[in-house]
Amino acid sequence: MIIPVEINGVKLSFVLDSGMSRPILFNLIESDALDLNNTKTFFLHGLGAEGRIRALRSRNNNFKIGEAIYRHQELYVILDQDINFTPRLGVYVHGIIGCDVFKDFVVEINYNSRYIRLHNPETFKAKTHKKWVTIPLDVDNKKPYLNSTVQL
């Protein structure tokens, strides 16, 4: 699912992937003009042709998804222009966002109607409808898990 995310006032598009622990930007162009806060250069291991790539870690960024706002967000920026998922997806995307969204909000996803809604967990009231299914997520070590049973 590709969702619009505004970071520090700049509108970008992200793949929503619940398996990602931190947001990663990998496809920035000069016209995006994104101001990043508190950056530090480091190497990410396990990516790129040499097994490591240069990246930035940026702290204290403001994210906005629809009307939902979360502040002081950490973000990683991959500087290698060869890391680009746009050709595979057929849609221009700037990065991947994931678990942090699920950790801070009640997430409502409707694939048929093609929407995602983020609710404040303090004021959220679950719907009581036969088509509504509530699935609790446990977040452990920045990874979401579902407890379920499987019947073969």
C-alpha positions as protocol buffer text, in pm:
chain_id: "A"
residue {
  index: 1
  type: MET
  ca { x: 0 y: 0 z: 0 }
}
residue {
  index: 2
  type: ILE
  ca { x: 141 y: 339 z: -97 }
}
residue {
  index: 3
  type: ILE
  ca { x: 47 y: 628 z: 130 }
}
residue {
  index: 4
  type: PRO
  ca { x: 118 y: 1002 z: 128 }
}
residue {
  index: 5
  type: VAL
  ca { x: 339 y: 1116 z: 415 }
}
residue {
  index: 6
  type: GLU
  ca { x: 438 y: 1472 z: 487 }
}
residue {
  index: 7
  type: ILE
  ca { x: 781 y: 1507 z: 647 }
}
residue {
  index: 8
  type: ASN
  ca { x: 882 y: 1848 z: 781 }
}
residue {
  index: 9
  type: GLY
  ca { x: 624 y: 2006 z: 550 }
}
residue {
  index: 10
  type: VAL
  ca { x: 726 y: 1818 z: 230 }
}
residue {
  index: 11
  type: LYS
  ca { x: 475 y: 1577 z: 72 }
}
residue {
  index: 12
  type: LEU
  ca { x: 625 y: 1239 z: -17 }
}
residue {
  index: 13
  type: SER
  ca { x: 492 y: 891 z: -96 }
}
residue {
  index: 14
  type: PHE
  ca { x: 583 y: 581 z: 104 }
}
residue {
  index: 15
  type: VAL
  ca { x: 523 y: 210 z: 87 }
}
residue {
  index: 16
  type: LEU
  ca { x: 350 y: 100 z: 408 }
}
residue {
  index: 17
  type: ASP
  ca { x: 527 y: -211 z: 534 }
}
residue {
  index: 18
  type: SER
  ca { x: 452 y: -330 z: 886 }
}
residue {
  index: 19
  type: GLY
  ca { x: 784 y: -516 z: 894 }
}
residue {
  index: 20
  type: MET
  ca { x: 991 y: -197 z: 878 }
}
residue {
  index: 21
  type: SER
  ca { x: 1102 y: -70 z: 1215 }
}
residue {
  index: 22
  type: ARG
  ca { x: 1205 y: 283 z: 1108 }
}
residue {
  index: 23
  type: PRO
  ca { x: 1109 y: 498 z: 809 }
}
residue {
  index: 24
  type: ILE
  ca { x: 1365 y: 488 z: 529 }
}
residue {
  index: 25
  type: LEU
  ca { x: 1395 y: 743 z: 249 }
}
residue {
  index: 26
  type: PHE
  ca { x: 1578 y: 614 z: -56 }
}
residue {
  index: 27
  type: ASN
  ca { x: 1458 y: 811 z: -352 }
}
residue {
  index: 28
  type: LEU
  ca { x: 1500 y: 1184 z: -296 }
}
residue {
  index: 29
  type: ILE
  ca { x: 1555 y: 1429 z: -577 }
}
residue {
  index: 30
  type: GLU
  ca { x: 1666 y: 1792 z: -548 }
}
residue {
  index: 31
  type: SER
  ca { x: 1317 y: 1925 z: -617 }
}
residue {
  index: 32
  type: ASP
  ca { x: 1188 y: 1752 z: -301 }
}
residue {
  index: 33
  type: ALA
  ca { x: 1381 y: 2013 z: -92 }
}
residue {
  index: 34
  type: LEU
  ca { x: 1343 y: 1824 z: 234 }
}
residue {
  index: 35
  type: ASP
  ca { x: 1504 y: 1980 z: 541 }
}
residue {
  index: 36
  type: LEU
  ca { x: 1630 y: 1709 z: 775 }
}
residue {
  index: 37
  type: ASN
  ca { x: 1696 y: 1768 z: 1143 }
}
residue {
  index: 38
  type: ASN
  ca { x: 1995 y: 1648 z: 1349 }
}
residue {
  index: 39
  type: THR
  ca { x: 2166 y: 1437 z: 1082 }
}
residue {
  index: 40
  type: LYS
  ca { x: 2456 y: 1201 z: 1126 }
}
residue {
  index: 41
  type: THR
  ca { x: 2630 y: 996 z: 854 }
}
residue {
  index: 42
  type: PHE
  ca { x: 2683 y: 622 z: 910 }
}
residue {
  index: 43
  type: PHE
  ca { x: 2690 y: 295 z: 714 }
}
residue {
  index: 44
  type: LEU
  ca { x: 2399 y: 53 z: 681 }
}
residue {
  index: 45
  type: HIS
  ca { x: 2520 y: -305 z: 652 }
}
residue {
  index: 46
  type: GLY
  ca { x: 2351 y: -569 z: 437 }
}
residue {
  index: 47
  type: LEU
  ca { x: 2257 y: -338 z: 149 }
}
residue {
  index: 48
  type: GLY
  ca { x: 2430 y: -232 z: -169 }
}
residue {
  index: 49
  type: ALA
  ca { x: 2682 y: -401 z: -392 }
}
residue {
  index: 50
  type: GLU
  ca { x: 2957 y: -396 z: -129 }
}
residue {
  index: 51
  type: GLY
  ca { x: 2734 y: -509 z: 157 }
}
residue {
  index: 52
  type: ARG
  ca { x: 2719 y: -161 z: 309 }
}
residue {
  index: 53
  type: ILE
  ca { x: 2598 y: 176 z: 197 }
}
residue {
  index: 54
  type: ARG
  ca { x: 2635 y: 529 z: 326 }
}
residue {
  index: 55
  type: ALA
  ca { x: 2324 y: 672 z: 488 }
}
residue {
  index: 56
  type: LEU
  ca { x: 2202 y: 950 z: 713 }
}
residue {
  index: 57
  type: ARG
  ca { x: 2018 y: 919 z: 1041 }
}
residue {
  index: 58
  type: SER
  ca { x: 1795 y: 1217 z: 1109 }
}
residue {
  index: 59
  type: ARG
  ca { x: 1618 y: 1281 z: 1438 }
}
residue {
  index: 60
  type: ASN
  ca { x: 1335 y: 1507 z: 1556 }
}
residue {
  index: 61
  type: ASN
  ca { x: 1140 y: 1515 z: 1229 }
}
residue {
  index: 62
  type: ASN
  ca { x: 768 y: 1587 z: 1208 }
}
residue {
  index: 63
  type: PHE
  ca { x: 554 y: 1337 z: 1019 }
}
residue {
  index: 64
  type: LYS
  ca { x: 196 y: 1391 z: 906 }
}
residue {
  index: 65
  type: ILE
  ca { x: -24 y: 1121 z: 756 }
}
residue {
  index: 66
  type: GLY
  ca { x: -365 y: 1267 z: 678 }
}
residue {
  index: 67
  type: GLU
  ca { x: -458 y: 1454 z: 996 }
}
residue {
  index: 68
  type: ALA
  ca { x: -243 y: 1231 z: 1219 }
}
residue {
  index: 69
  type: ILE
  ca { x: 77 y: 1398 z: 1336 }
}
residue {
  index: 70
  type: TYR
  ca { x: 367 y: 1247 z: 1518 }
}
residue {
  index: 71
  type: ARG
  ca { x: 669 y: 1444 z: 1621 }
}
residue {
  index: 72
  type: HIS
  ca { x: 1030 y: 1369 z: 1709 }
}
residue {
  index: 73
  type: GLN
  ca { x: 1045 y: 1089 z: 1453 }
}
residue {
  index: 74
  type: GLU
  ca { x: 1372 y: 924 z: 1354 }
}
residue {
  index: 75
  type: LEU
  ca { x: 1433 y: 873 z: 982 }
}
residue {
  index: 76
  type: TYR
  ca { x: 1703 y: 702 z: 777 }
}
residue {
  index: 77
  type: VAL
  ca { x: 1807 y: 833 z: 437 }
}
residue {
  index: 78
  type: ILE
  ca { x: 1989 y: 603 z: 193 }
}
residue {
  index: 79
  type: LEU
  ca { x: 2223 y: 810 z: -21 }
}
residue {
  index: 80
  type: ASP
  ca { x: 2290 y: 543 z: -286 }
}
residue {
  index: 81
  type: GLN
  ca { x: 2089 y: 636 z: -598 }
}
residue {
  index: 82
  type: ASP
  ca { x: 2095 y: 272 z: -714 }
}
residue {
  index: 83
  type: ILE
  ca { x: 1854 y: 175 z: -432 }
}
residue {
  index: 84
  type: ASN
  ca { x: 1521 y: 253 z: -596 }
}
residue {
  index: 85
  type: PHE
  ca { x: 1197 y: 53 z: -582 }
}
residue {
  index: 86
  type: THR
  ca { x: 1005 y: 275 z: -826 }
}
residue {
  index: 87
  type: PRO
  ca { x: 1083 y: 68 z: -1139 }
}
residue {
  index: 88
  type: ARG
  ca { x: 961 y: -250 z: -965 }
}
residue {
  index: 89
  type: LEU
  ca { x: 643 y: -90 z: -832 }
}
residue {
  index: 90
  type: GLY
  ca { x: 558 y: 119 z: -1137 }
}
residue {
  index: 91
  type: VAL
  ca { x: 473 y: 412 z: -908 }
}
residue {
  index: 92
  type: TYR
  ca { x: 710 y: 677 z: -780 }
}
residue {
  index: 93
  type: VAL
  ca { x: 784 y: 624 z: -410 }
}
residue {
  index: 94
  type: HIS
  ca { x: 1027 y: 804 z: -183 }
}
residue {
  index: 95
  type: GLY
  ca { x: 1066 y: 539 z: 85 }
}
residue {
  index: 96
  type: ILE
  ca { x: 920 y: 283 z: 322 }
}
residue {
  index: 97
  type: ILE
  ca { x: 737 y: 344 z: 650 }
}
residue {
  index: 98
  type: GLY
  ca { x: 608 y: 86 z: 891 }
}
residue {
  index: 99
  type: CYS
  ca { x: 598 y: -24 z: 1249 }
}
residue {
  index: 100
  type: ASP
  ca { x: 613 y: 325 z: 1400 }
}
residue {
  index: 101
  type: VAL
  ca { x: 270 y: 397 z: 1251 }
}
residue {
  index: 102
  type: PHE
  ca { x: 122 y: 83 z: 1405 }
}
residue {
  index: 103
  type: LYS
  ca { x: 288 y: 152 z: 1741 }
}
residue {
  index: 104
  type: ASP
  ca { x: 147 y: 503 z: 1786 }
}
residue {
  index: 105
  type: PHE
  ca { x: -201 y: 472 z: 1633 }
}
residue {
  index: 106
  type: VAL
  ca { x: -496 y: 240 z: 1594 }
}
residue {
  index: 107
  type: VAL
  ca { x: -475 y: 159 z: 1224 }
}
residue {
  index: 108
  type: GLU
  ca { x: -790 y: 95 z: 1023 }
}
residue {
  index: 109
  type: ILE
  ca { x: -728 y: -54 z: 679 }
}
residue {
  index: 110
  type: ASN
  ca { x: -1000 y: -119 z: 422 }
}
residue {
  index: 111
  type: TYR
  ca { x: -852 y: -275 z: 112 }
}
residue {
  index: 112
  type: ASN
  ca { x: -1184 y: -287 z: -76 }
}
residue {
  index: 113
  type: SER
  ca { x: -1254 y: 85 z: -28 }
}
residue {
  index: 114
  type: ARG
  ca { x: -883 y: 163 z: -62 }
}
residue {
  index: 115
  type: TYR
  ca { x: -827 y: 366 z: 251 }
}
residue {
  index: 116
  type: ILE
  ca { x: -625 y: 368 z: 567 }
}
residue {
  index: 117
  type: ARG
  ca { x: -725 y: 563 z: 877 }
}
residue {
  index: 118
  type: LEU
  ca { x: -512 y: 638 z: 1179 }
}
residue {
  index: 119
  type: HIS
  ca { x: -699 y: 682 z: 1506 }
}
residue {
  index: 120
  type: ASN
  ca { x: -589 y: 823 z: 1839 }
}
residue {
  index: 121
  type: PRO
  ca { x: -576 y: 517 z: 2069 }
}
residue {
  index: 122
  type: GLU
  ca { x: -699 y: 722 z: 2367 }
}
residue {
  index: 123
  type: THR
  ca { x: -1028 y: 819 z: 2199 }
}
residue {
  index: 124
  type: PHE
  ca { x: -1081 y: 527 z: 1960 }
}
residue {
  index: 125
  type: LYS
  ca { x: -1395 y: 315 z: 1993 }
}
residue {
  index: 126
  type: ALA
  ca { x: -1402 y: -5 z: 1789 }
}
residue {
  index: 127
  type: LYS
  ca { x: -1700 y: -58 z: 1562 }
}
residue {
  index: 128
  type: THR
  ca { x: -1939 y: -340 z: 1639 }
}
residue {
  index: 129
  type: HIS
  ca { x: -2018 y: -468 z: 1294 }
}
residue {
  index: 130
  type: LYS
  ca { x: -1996 y: -819 z: 1154 }
}
residue {
  index: 131
  type: LYS
  ca { x: -1756 y: -703 z: 880 }
}
residue {
  index: 132
  type: TRP
  ca { x: -1529 y: -529 z: 1130 }
}
residue {
  index: 133
  type: VAL
  ca { x: -1240 y: -738 z: 1263 }
}
residue {
  index: 134
  type: THR
  ca { x: -1009 y: -615 z: 1537 }
}
residue {
  index: 135
  type: ILE
  ca { x: -663 y: -769 z: 1528 }
}
residue {
  index: 136
  type: PRO
  ca { x: -437 y: -676 z: 1820 }
}
residue {
  index: 137
  type: LEU
  ca { x: -69 y: -633 z: 1738 }
}
residue {
  index: 138
  type: ASP
  ca { x: 215 y: -687 z: 1979 }
}
residue {
  index: 139
  type: VAL
  ca { x: 520 y: -476 z: 1905 }
}
residue {
  index: 140
  type: ASP
  ca { x: 838 y: -644 z: 2026 }
}
residue {
  index: 141
  type: ASN
  ca { x: 1181 y: -504 z: 1947 }
}
residue {
  index: 142
  type: LYS
  ca { x: 1024 y: -268 z: 1689 }
}
residue {
  index: 143
  type: LYS
  ca { x: 858 y: -555 z: 1499 }
}
residue {
  index: 144
  type: PRO
  ca { x: 481 y: -616 z: 1496 }
}
residue {
  index: 145
  type: TYR
  ca { x: 347 y: -964 z: 1573 }
}
residue {
  index: 146
  type: LEU
  ca { x: 2 y: -1121 z: 1553 }
}
residue {
  index: 147
  type: ASN
  ca { x: -98 y: -1397 z: 1788 }
}
residue {
  index: 148
  type: SER
  ca { x: -314 y: -1642 z: 1597 }
}
residue {
  index: 149
  type: THR
  ca { x: -400 y: -2006 z: 1552 }
}
residue {
  index: 150
  type: VAL
  ca { x: -365 y: -2199 z: 1231 }
}
residue {
  index: 151
  type: GLN
  ca { x: -585 y: -2486 z: 1130 }
}
residue {
  index: 152
  type: LEU
  ca { x: -491 y: -2712 z: 838 }
}
